[in-house]
Amino acid sequence: MNPSMKYALLLFCFAASIRPLTAQDSIVQNVTARRELNLDGRWNYMVDPYETGYYDYRHQPYDQSPSGKGGYYDDRKQTDKSQLIEYDFDRSPTLKVPGDWNSQDEKLLYYEGTIWYRRVFQTTPQPGRRYFIYFGAVNYEAHVYLNGKKLGMHKGGFTPFQFEVTSLLKAGDNTLVVKADNTRHQDEIPTVNTDWWNYGGITRDVCLASTPETFISDYQLQLKKDDPHTIEGYVQLAGQHSPQTVTIDIPEAGIHTTTTTDGGGRAPVAIMTKKLAYWSPEHPKLYAVSLSTATDTTVDRIGFRTIRVQGKDILLNGKPVFLRGICIHDENPLIPGRLRGEGDCRMLLTWAKQLGCNYVRLAHYPHNEAMIRLADEMGLMVWAEVPVYWTISWTNPDTYANAQKQLSDLINRDRNRAAVIIWSIGNETPLSAPRLDFMSRLAAHAHQLDNTRLVSAALEVHRQGNEVIVDDPLGEKLDLVSFNEYAGWYWGDKLADLPNYHFTIKYDRPVIITELGGDALAGFHADPDTRWSEEYQEALYANQVKMLSGITALRGITPWILVDFRSPRRQHPVYQNFWNRKGLISEQGVKKRAFYTLKNFYDTIAKKYPE
């Protein structure tokens, strides 16, 4: 190769190594198996409401200027006493990462805007290795810089992203800077109007991951649709795409097989087996799986099960199942803020198990990957959702592209988790032709990416007197009839009238009630007719159970919600004080009376649907 060709190749490789992710890219699957350096901990931060560190006085981005210099990401130090530098990361305060800024500093409780984060870390990059900076989530728009060079930008407050930094990493000190902006915008996903706290910041883990030059970047191993005896999927390599042998080992299942990659580095997988113990809530079996090539090995724990719809039934491993569920937000009520790790996640899922659940709806956005893996381990089926919520900009092509990208990222991250049985494309979206087109395309995309799971959405209902009507044309595109109803709280004058409601449901499919409930301030006791009392919430649940028993196709419910959570929309100074009080557990972890009402119902249902 002549020198000019070598130089061109080096330039190409350098550009490729620092390019931002596009919609066609996927993150490194099971990144924790690749983690070389954990970057969690204390990060210096600066609040920048005018984005002075990003724009010059003409409001032009510094990182788009010819020099690419001038922003806070340069992390400049004064080398001469005459120098003018109007920021200083070294003497700035710190925030914990992972963690939101709202709960760490009282002055930032309601803050929406830009905050700059900086972390200095030491490493010694090794020849023949590739390196990636991985973020579990940053809310909402993140611009990322390493050693003064921009890696790229990511939108979406709940999905992971990464950038390759092989060419930029230095031996010794490296400076990682993140511009995090949680400002709400109409054309984003979610939009300006939500019912949860807009926690800003680097809310999930950050790490430096390391791989060989050619490595296993992605894989899917799940039971083939409607076939409990065939493990189907693929293994995708990144790097050299000449044909390579991939070995798959699942020793406990007696599986040792090989497959070969094609010119794009992809190897199909089809393994016949009759020795599998199937994953279920009663027996959440996970197998140790090893994938290896001549240059790389990665390991995972994967469960295998089938899920499908037959008439009005949901079949798990071929047996009818009733989804005894509860909705959960990604929020710790005891230590304010987003869930920070496995301990927080385990606490919420343990409460769900105590309630008698075999199923959880993780609303209204992708939750921490640790939550999904724990659900796998603990035996809880999962409804996983993207934040297409309420009044999205249905006709904006960029908004749709954003929603589809977030859905893709969710599916790509969690498609090897047996616990996930339903991909949800949204919640309570109002009827219109543009909305139907938007949502129908999302449903088709989810089915295309993963045909082994069910696809649904939490629909709205309409009422005519005591008739509750479910007739949303989006239902034609979904595998389940799933909808929210708030009889006894937002509609209906007397709780005793709830059993008089009847449901007219257009679609002949299993019915899932994705939300129901009412508020109760823990410790406030009165008669069952007094709003906000525990007795009112208890009576509401008792009458809901009677009302819902009239739906012959009912195969699951996820009442709203497991635990009280913060919301700026909830402003009653006595009963709410910026908390949504529909939780069955208070922000102090105290179980309300309705918790036991629902638990008794679930205990009865469990006897009818043994798993």
Salt bridges, closest charged atoms under 4 A:
ASP25 OD2 - ARG19 NH1 3.10
GLU51 OE2 - LYS179 NZ 2.57
ASP63 OD2 - LYS150 NZ 2.87
ASP75 OD1 - LYS77 NZ 3.23
ASP75 OD2 - ARG118 NH1 3.11
ASP88 OD2 - ARG91 NE 2.77
ASP90 OD2 - LYS77 NZ 2.94
ASP90 OD1 - ARG118 NH1 2.77
ASP105 OD2 - LYS107 NZ 3.36
GLU112 OE2 - ARG184 NE 2.87
GLU141 OE2 - HIS143 NE2 2.83
GLU164 OE1 - ARG130 NH2 2.89
GLU188 OE2 - LYS155 NZ 2.88
ASP195 OD2 - ARG570 NH2 2.53
ASP218 OD2 - ARG415 NH2 2.22
ASP249 OD1 - HIS256 ND1 2.34
GLU252 OE2 - LYS285 NZ 2.57
ASP296 OD2 - ARG34 NH2 2.62
ASP300 OD1 - ARG373 NH1 3.11
ASP300 OD1 - ARG417 NH2 3.32
ASP313 OD1 - ARG555 NE 2.77
ASP330 OD2 - ARG204 NH2 2.99
GLU331 OE2 - ARG566 NH1 3.25
GLU342 OE2 - ARG346 NH2 3.04
GLU369 OE2 - ARG373 NE 3.19
ASP376 OD2 - ARG417 NE 3.06
GLU377 OE2 - ARG346 NH2 3.09
GLU385 OE1 - ARG361 NH2 3.05
GLU385 OE2 - HIS364 ND1 2.79
ASP409 OD2 - LYS405 NZ 2.90
ASP414 OD2 - ARG413 NH2 2.84
ASP437 OD2 - ARG441 NE 3.35
ASP450 OD2 - ARG453 NH1 2.69
ASP471 OD1 - LYS506 NZ 3.64
ASP472 OD2 - ARG435 NH2 2.66
ASP479 OD2 - HIS447 NE2 2.93
ASP508 OD1 - LYS312 NZ 2.49
GLU515 OE2 - ARG361 NH1 2.94
GLU515 OE2 - HIS364 NE2 3.75
ASP519 OD1 - LYS582 NZ 2.82
GLU534 OE2 - HIS525 NE2 3.87
GLU535 OE2 - HIS525 ND1 2.83
GLU535 OE2 - ARG593 NH1 3.87
GLU538 OE1 - ARG593 NE 2.88
ASP564 OD2 - ARG581 NH1 3.50
ASP564 OD1 - LYS592 NZ 2.93
GLU587 OE1 - ARG581 NH1 2.69
ASP603 OD2 - LYS599 NZ 3.60
GLU611 OE2 - ARG324 NH1 3.23
